[in-house]
């Protein structure tokens, strides 16, 4: 979607349409959309995917809500992970972003700046999507609050006085739940940075979602051009409702042959498990999956 200009003569139509039934038109529009500044995307094949994965972790044929175990899982990850991998061990958001990308279910919701990454995740996960269509959810970051670090919520003095990283996380969650306080923190930090000629990538918006623009601290975030939204509440249905009411949705209806052809096209463009999950475990899975497809065909 392109931003609407108040000048009628230069007003643009939405780049991405509300519905697609052919992959050719979709791909052409996504090529244009990828050049738009500050747009982010999320691919969905089932309505449940609007929820953070911590509320819908699927294992052994069952869906599990693990919200009550959130801190324990993060604590275990923090204890066992090599902390040298992080720029700052106090940055709990970076810790959570890494945990999410390596399989720990968290409250963070994955987004990407690349619409083709989102399209891959939408059509690859389920051959038969819910309601017979895949969804591409998108929005511009200009309409939302964007944070780039935990320090948006805590001063350096706060951090040094409280070395407990999970305690800091709880305080951060309290901060993002208070929009008035969050606005003050974002504006003060941006002002402090401006005083030393540093332009911040963070900004505050009264409405919309809260995004965390994570450092490119692991290969997966880098390959997927990833960032995350942070729900202000994990009460039933609220996280999903935040996304639905603050974004636009494109519906993509494909035949089985169209889907297979589109996946092949994306793979040729390096949008595949091999490319998006660049580690040895997933390289092996990619090879096995590719072999199975050859057998089935």
BALOBA-775197 format. One record per residue (C-alpha): x, y, z. Coordinates in Angstrom, 1 decimal, padded with zeros to 4 digits. Example, Ala and Ser with C-alpha at 12.3 -4.5 7.8 and 13.67 -1.06 7.14 Angstrom:
BEGIN
<atom <012.3; -004.5; 007.8>>,
<atom <013.7; -001.1; 007.1>>,
END
This chain:
BEGIN
<atom <000.0; 000.0; 000.0>>,
<atom <001.3; 003.5; -000.8>>,
<atom <000.8; 006.4; 001.5>>,
<atom <-002.0; 008.7; 000.3>>,
<atom <-000.9; 012.3; -000.6>>,
<atom <-003.2; 015.2; 000.3>>,
<atom <-002.5; 016.6; -003.2>>,
<atom <-005.1; 015.0; -005.4>>,
<atom <-002.9; 015.4; -008.5>>,
<atom <-000.2; 013.2; -007.0>>,
<atom <-002.5; 010.9; -005.1>>,
<atom <-001.4; 007.2; -005.4>>,
<atom <-003.7; 004.2; -005.4>>,
<atom <-003.0; 001.3; -003.0>>,
<atom <-000.2; -000.7; -004.5>>,
<atom <-001.4; -004.0; -003.0>>,
<atom <-005.0; -004.9; -003.8>>,
<atom <-007.5; -006.4; -001.4>>,
<atom <-007.8; -009.7; -003.3>>,
<atom <-005.7; -011.8; -005.7>>,
<atom <-006.5; -014.9; -007.6>>,
<atom <-003.4; -015.0; -009.8>>,
<atom <000.2; -015.1; -008.7>>,
<atom <001.5; -013.1; -011.7>>,
<atom <-000.4; -009.9; -010.7>>,
<atom <000.5; -010.5; -007.0>>,
<atom <004.2; -010.8; -007.7>>,
<atom <004.2; -007.7; -009.9>>,
<atom <002.5; -005.6; -007.2>>,
<atom <004.8; -007.0; -004.4>>,
<atom <007.9; -006.0; -006.5>>,
<atom <006.6; -002.4; -006.4>>,
<atom <005.6; -002.6; -002.8>>,
<atom <009.0; -003.7; -001.7>>,
<atom <010.4; -000.4; -002.8>>,
<atom <008.0; 001.5; -000.5>>,
<atom <009.6; 003.0; 002.6>>,
<atom <008.8; 001.8; 006.1>>,
<atom <006.3; -001.0; 005.1>>,
<atom <006.3; -004.2; 007.0>>,
<atom <004.5; -007.5; 006.2>>,
<atom <003.3; -010.7; 007.9>>,
<atom <002.1; -013.9; 006.1>>,
<atom <-000.8; -015.8; 007.5>>,
<atom <-002.6; -019.0; 006.5>>,
<atom <-004.8; -019.5; 009.6>>,
<atom <-006.6; -017.0; 011.8>>,
<atom <-004.8; -018.3; 014.9>>,
<atom <-001.5; -017.0; 013.5>>,
<atom <-002.6; -013.4; 014.5>>,
<atom <-001.8; -014.5; 018.0>>,
<atom <001.8; -014.7; 019.4>>,
<atom <003.3; -018.1; 019.1>>,
<atom <003.4; -018.4; 022.9>>,
<atom <-000.4; -018.6; 022.9>>,
<atom <-000.6; -021.3; 020.1>>,
<atom <002.5; -023.5; 020.4>>,
<atom <001.7; -026.7; 018.5>>,
<atom <003.3; -030.0; 019.7>>,
<atom <002.2; -033.7; 019.6>>,
<atom <-001.0; -032.9; 017.9>>,
<atom <-002.1; -030.3; 020.5>>,
<atom <-002.0; -026.5; 020.7>>,
<atom <-000.6; -025.2; 024.0>>,
<atom <-001.0; -021.8; 025.7>>,
<atom <002.4; -021.3; 027.4>>,
<atom <001.9; -017.7; 028.7>>,
<atom <002.2; -018.7; 032.3>>,
<atom <005.6; -020.3; 031.6>>,
<atom <007.0; -017.3; 029.7>>,
<atom <009.5; -016.1; 032.3>>,
<atom <010.7; -019.6; 033.1>>,
<atom <011.4; -020.4; 029.5>>,
<atom <013.3; -017.1; 029.0>>,
<atom <015.2; -017.7; 032.2>>,
<atom <016.3; -021.1; 031.0>>,
<atom <017.3; -019.7; 027.6>>,
<atom <019.3; -016.9; 029.3>>,
<atom <021.1; -019.4; 031.6>>,
<atom <022.1; -021.7; 028.8>>,
<atom <022.7; -019.3; 025.9>>,
<atom <026.2; -017.9; 025.3>>,
<atom <025.8; -014.3; 026.4>>,
<atom <028.8; -013.2; 024.4>>,
<atom <026.4; -013.4; 021.4>>,
<atom <024.6; -010.3; 022.6>>,
<atom <025.7; -006.7; 022.3>>,
<atom <024.3; -006.1; 025.8>>,
<atom <023.3; -008.8; 028.2>>,
<atom <020.9; -006.3; 029.8>>,
<atom <018.9; -006.0; 026.5>>,
<atom <016.1; -008.4; 027.3>>,
<atom <014.4; -007.6; 024.0>>,
<atom <017.4; -008.8; 022.0>>,
<atom <017.5; -011.9; 024.1>>,
<atom <013.8; -012.6; 023.4>>,
<atom <014.2; -011.9; 019.7>>,
<atom <017.0; -014.5; 019.5>>,
<atom <015.0; -016.9; 021.6>>,
<atom <012.0; -016.6; 019.3>>,
<atom <014.0; -017.2; 016.2>>,
<atom <015.6; -020.3; 017.6>>,
<atom <012.4; -021.9; 018.7>>,
<atom <011.4; -020.5; 022.1>>,
<atom <007.7; -019.4; 022.0>>,
<atom <007.5; -015.8; 023.1>>,
<atom <005.0; -012.9; 023.0>>,
<atom <006.8; -011.3; 020.1>>,
<atom <005.1; -011.4; 016.7>>,
<atom <007.3; -011.8; 013.6>>,
<atom <007.2; -009.2; 010.8>>,
<atom <009.4; -008.6; 007.8>>,
<atom <010.3; -005.6; 005.6>>,
<atom <010.3; -007.9; 002.6>>,
<atom <006.8; -008.8; 001.2>>,
<atom <008.3; -011.9; -000.5>>,
<atom <009.4; -013.3; 002.9>>,
<atom <005.9; -012.8; 004.2>>,
<atom <004.4; -014.5; 001.1>>,
<atom <006.7; -017.5; 001.6>>,
<atom <005.6; -018.0; 005.2>>,
<atom <001.9; -017.5; 004.2>>,
<atom <001.8; -020.2; 001.4>>,
<atom <004.5; -022.6; 002.6>>,
<atom <003.1; -023.5; 006.0>>,
<atom <-000.3; -024.9; 004.9>>,
<atom <-001.3; -026.4; 001.6>>,
<atom <-005.0; -025.8; 002.5>>,
<atom <-005.4; -022.4; 004.1>>,
<atom <-008.3; -021.5; 006.4>>,
<atom <-011.3; -020.1; 004.5>>,
<atom <-009.5; -021.1; 001.2>>,
<atom <-007.2; -018.1; 001.1>>,
<atom <-003.9; -016.9; 002.4>>,
<atom <-003.5; -013.5; 004.0>>,
<atom <-000.8; -010.9; 003.6>>,
<atom <-001.0; -008.5; 006.5>>,
<atom <000.8; -005.2; 006.1>>,
<atom <001.2; -001.7; 007.5>>,
<atom <003.6; 001.3; 007.5>>,
<atom <005.7; 001.8; 010.6>>,
<atom <004.9; 005.5; 010.4>>,
<atom <001.5; 004.7; 011.9>>,
<atom <002.9; 002.9; 014.9>>,
<atom <005.4; 003.2; 017.8>>,
<atom <008.9; 001.9; 017.0>>,
<atom <011.4; 001.1; 019.7>>,
<atom <015.0; 000.0; 019.1>>,
<atom <016.2; -001.1; 022.5>>,
<atom <015.2; -001.9; 026.1>>,
<atom <016.7; 001.4; 027.1>>,
<atom <013.5; 003.1; 025.9>>,
<atom <012.0; 001.9; 029.1>>,
<atom <014.9; 002.0; 031.6>>,
<atom <017.6; 004.4; 032.4>>,
<atom <021.2; 003.2; 032.7>>,
<atom <021.0; 003.8; 036.5>>,
<atom <017.9; 001.5; 036.6>>,
<atom <019.7; -001.2; 034.8>>,
<atom <022.8; -001.2; 037.0>>,
<atom <020.7; -001.1; 040.2>>,
<atom <018.7; -004.1; 039.0>>,
<atom <020.8; -006.8; 037.4>>,
<atom <017.9; -009.3; 037.2>>,
<atom <017.2; -009.3; 033.5>>,
<atom <013.7; -010.8; 033.9>>,
<atom <012.8; -008.2; 036.5>>,
<atom <013.8; -005.6; 033.9>>,
<atom <011.5; -007.3; 031.4>>,
<atom <008.5; -007.1; 033.7>>,
<atom <009.2; -003.4; 034.2>>,
<atom <009.4; -003.0; 030.5>>,
<atom <006.0; -004.6; 030.0>>,
<atom <004.5; -002.3; 032.6>>,
<atom <006.0; 000.7; 030.7>>,
<atom <004.5; -000.2; 027.3>>,
<atom <001.2; -000.7; 029.0>>,
<atom <001.3; 003.0; 029.9>>,
<atom <001.1; 005.0; 026.7>>,
<atom <001.6; 008.4; 028.4>>,
<atom <004.8; 007.2; 030.1>>,
<atom <006.1; 005.5; 027.0>>,
<atom <005.6; 008.7; 025.0>>,
<atom <007.7; 010.7; 027.5>>,
<atom <010.5; 008.0; 027.5>>,
<atom <010.7; 007.9; 023.7>>,
<atom <010.7; 011.6; 023.2>>,
<atom <013.3; 012.2; 026.0>>,
<atom <015.6; 009.6; 024.5>>,
<atom <015.3; 011.0; 021.0>>,
<atom <016.0; 014.5; 022.4>>,
<atom <019.1; 013.2; 024.2>>,
<atom <020.4; 011.5; 021.1>>,
<atom <019.7; 014.6; 019.0>>,
<atom <021.9; 016.6; 021.4>>,
<atom <024.9; 014.5; 020.3>>,
<atom <023.9; 014.5; 016.6>>,
<atom <022.5; 011.0; 016.6>>,
<atom <019.2; 010.4; 014.7>>,
<atom <017.1; 007.8; 016.4>>,
<atom <015.1; 005.1; 014.5>>,
<atom <012.5; 005.2; 017.3>>,
<atom <009.3; 007.2; 017.4>>,
<atom <006.1; 007.3; 019.3>>,
<atom <002.5; 007.2; 017.9>>,
<atom <-000.6; 007.5; 020.0>>,
<atom <-002.3; 004.8; 018.2>>,
<atom <-001.3; 001.5; 016.5>>,
<atom <001.1; -001.3; 017.5>>,
<atom <004.4; -001.2; 019.3>>,
<atom <007.3; -002.5; 017.2>>,
<atom <010.7; -003.6; 018.2>>,
<atom <013.3; -002.9; 015.5>>,
<atom <015.8; -005.6; 016.6>>,
<atom <019.5; -005.4; 015.9>>,
<atom <020.6; -007.8; 013.2>>,
<atom <022.3; -010.0; 015.8>>,
<atom <021.6; -013.4; 014.2>>,
<atom <021.6; -014.8; 010.7>>,
<atom <017.9; -015.6; 010.7>>,
<atom <016.8; -012.0; 011.6>>,
<atom <019.2; -010.8; 008.9>>,
<atom <018.0; -013.2; 006.2>>,
<atom <014.3; -012.6; 007.0>>,
<atom <014.7; -008.8; 007.3>>,
<atom <012.9; -009.3; 010.6>>,
<atom <011.4; -007.1; 013.3>>,
<atom <008.7; -007.7; 015.9>>,
<atom <005.5; -006.3; 017.3>>,
<atom <005.0; -006.4; 021.0>>,
<atom <001.3; -006.9; 022.2>>,
<atom <000.4; -004.7; 025.1>>,
<atom <-001.7; -007.6; 026.5>>,
<atom <-001.8; -011.4; 026.3>>,
<atom <-005.4; -011.5; 027.6>>,
<atom <-007.5; -013.8; 025.4>>,
<atom <-007.8; -012.4; 021.9>>,
<atom <-006.4; -009.0; 022.6>>,
<atom <-003.0; -009.5; 020.9>>,
<atom <-004.7; -010.7; 017.7>>,
<atom <-007.3; -007.9; 017.8>>,
<atom <-004.5; -005.3; 018.0>>,
<atom <-003.1; -006.5; 014.7>>,
<atom <-006.4; -006.9; 012.9>>,
<atom <-007.6; -003.4; 013.8>>,
<atom <-004.3; -001.6; 013.0>>,
<atom <-003.3; -003.2; 009.7>>,
<atom <-004.5; -003.9; 006.2>>,
<atom <-005.1; -007.4; 004.9>>,
<atom <-004.8; -008.8; 001.4>>,
<atom <-006.5; -012.1; 000.6>>,
<atom <-004.7; -014.5; -001.8>>,
<atom <-006.7; -017.4; -003.3>>,
<atom <-004.7; -019.9; -005.2>>,
<atom <-005.3; -023.3; -006.8>>,
<atom <-003.0; -026.1; -005.8>>,
<atom <-001.0; -025.8; -009.0>>,
<atom <-000.7; -022.0; -008.6>>,
<atom <000.6; -022.5; -005.1>>,
<atom <003.2; -025.0; -006.1>>,
<atom <004.3; -022.9; -009.0>>,
<atom <004.6; -019.8; -006.7>>,
<atom <006.6; -021.8; -004.1>>,
<atom <009.0; -022.9; -006.9>>,
<atom <009.3; -019.3; -008.1>>,
<atom <010.1; -018.1; -004.6>>,
<atom <012.6; -020.8; -004.1>>,
<atom <014.4; -019.7; -007.3>>,
<atom <014.5; -016.2; -005.9>>,
<atom <016.1; -017.7; -002.7>>,
<atom <013.0; -017.4; -000.6>>,
<atom <013.2; -020.9; 000.9>>,
<atom <014.0; -022.6; 004.2>>,
<atom <017.6; -022.9; 003.0>>,
<atom <017.9; -019.1; 002.7>>,
<atom <015.6; -017.9; 005.5>>,
<atom <016.9; -020.3; 008.2>>,
<atom <020.7; -020.2; 007.4>>,
<atom <022.0; -022.8; 009.9>>,
<atom <023.1; -026.4; 009.6>>,
<atom <020.0; -027.9; 011.2>>,
<atom <017.6; -026.2; 008.7>>,
<atom <019.9; -026.9; 005.8>>,
<atom <019.6; -030.6; 006.5>>,
<atom <015.8; -030.2; 006.9>>,
<atom <015.7; -028.4; 003.5>>,
<atom <017.5; -031.2; 001.9>>,
<atom <015.2; -033.9; 003.4>>,
<atom <012.1; -031.9; 002.5>>,
<atom <013.3; -031.5; -001.1>>,
<atom <013.9; -035.2; -001.4>>,
<atom <010.5; -036.1; -000.1>>,
<atom <008.9; -033.7; -002.6>>,
<atom <010.7; -035.5; -005.4>>,
<atom <009.4; -038.9; -004.1>>,
<atom <005.8; -037.6; -003.8>>,
<atom <005.9; -036.1; -007.3>>,
END
